[in-house]
Amino acid sequence: MIEIFVLCTIILFICLALLCVKMIVKKNGKFPHTCMGENCELQKRGIKCAQVQDYEAGKQMNLFDRISKYE
């Protein structure tokens, strides 16, 4: 049981270290922006974040639609 725990801990540490290699090695290294709002290709295609799309859809609904949505 202890051997499995130690092995899992070592594997987890190695995985975390490999994820951070770019941040450690590169000066001012950062994780890449994976948010859809900051992705240039998705912006060109008109694809937006789900929160932004929901907000814009809410702005386009009339008062009756908004009231009936919450009933």
CYANA upper distance limits for C-alpha pairs under 8 A (distance plus 0.5 A):
  1 MET  CA      5 PHE  CA      6.91
  2 ILE  CA      6 VAL  CA      6.66
  3 GLU  CA      7 LEU  CA      6.53
  4 ILE  CA      8 CYS  CA      6.55
  5 PHE  CA      9 THR  CA      6.63
  6 VAL  CA     10 ILE  CA      6.66
  7 LEU  CA     11 ILE  CA      6.69
  8 CYS  CA     12 LEU  CA      6.53
  9 THR  CA     13 PHE  CA      6.64
 10 ILE  CA     14 ILE  CA      6.71
 11 ILE  CA     15 CYS  CA      6.70
 12 LEU  CA     16 LEU  CA      6.74
 13 PHE  CA     17 ALA  CA      6.60
 14 ILE  CA     18 LEU  CA      6.65
 15 CYS  CA     19 LEU  CA      6.77
 16 LEU  CA     20 CYS  CA      6.89
 17 ALA  CA     21 VAL  CA      6.77
 20 CYS  CA     24 ILE  CA      6.61
 21 VAL  CA     25 VAL  CA      6.41
 22 LYS  CA     26 LYS  CA      6.13
 22 LYS  CA     29 GLY  CA      6.62
 22 LYS  CA     30 LYS  CA      7.96
 22 LYS  CA     31 PHE  CA      8.40
 23 MET  CA     27 LYS  CA      7.99
 23 MET  CA     28 ASN  CA      7.67
 23 MET  CA     29 GLY  CA      4.70
 23 MET  CA     30 LYS  CA      6.05
 23 MET  CA     31 PHE  CA      7.60
 24 ILE  CA     29 GLY  CA      7.43
 25 VAL  CA     29 GLY  CA      7.98
 33 HIS  CA     38 GLU  CA      7.07
 33 HIS  CA     39 ASN  CA      7.72
 34 THR  CA     38 GLU  CA      7.83
 34 THR  CA     39 ASN  CA      7.51
 35 CYS  CA     39 ASN  CA      7.16
 35 CYS  CA     49 CYS  CA      7.99
 36 MET  CA     42 LEU  CA      7.16
 36 MET  CA     43 GLN  CA      8.37
 36 MET  CA     47 ILE  CA      8.08
 36 MET  CA     48 LYS  CA      6.55
 36 MET  CA     49 CYS  CA      5.86
 37 GLY  CA     42 LEU  CA      8.33
 37 GLY  CA     43 GLN  CA      7.60
 37 GLY  CA     48 LYS  CA      6.29
 37 GLY  CA     49 CYS  CA      6.09
 38 GLU  CA     43 GLN  CA      8.23
 39 ASN  CA     43 GLN  CA      6.80
 40 CYS  CA     44 LYS  CA      6.76
 41 GLU  CA     45 ARG  CA      7.05
 42 LEU  CA     46 GLY  CA      6.74
 42 LEU  CA     47 ILE  CA      5.65
 42 LEU  CA     48 LYS  CA      7.62
 43 GLN  CA     47 ILE  CA      6.21
 43 GLN  CA     48 LYS  CA      7.25
 48 LYS  CA     52 VAL  CA      6.96
 48 LYS  CA     53 GLN  CA      6.85
 49 CYS  CA     53 GLN  CA      6.78
 50 ALA  CA     54 ASP  CA      6.61
 51 GLN  CA     55 TYR  CA      6.68
 52 VAL  CA     56 GLU  CA      6.65
 53 GLN  CA     57 ALA  CA      6.57
 54 ASP  CA     58 GLY  CA      6.63
 55 TYR  CA     59 LYS  CA      6.87
 56 GLU  CA     60 GLN  CA      6.98
 57 ALA  CA     61 MET  CA      7.04
 58 GLY  CA     66 ARG  CA      8.09
 61 MET  CA     65 ASP  CA      6.36
 61 MET  CA     66 ARG  CA      6.86
 62 ASN  CA     66 ARG  CA      6.93
 63 LEU  CA     67 ILE  CA      6.75
 64 PHE  CA     68 SER  CA      6.63
 65 ASP  CA     69 LYS  CA      6.52
 66 ARG  CA     70 TYR  CA      7.46
 67 ILE  CA     71 GLU  CA      7.27
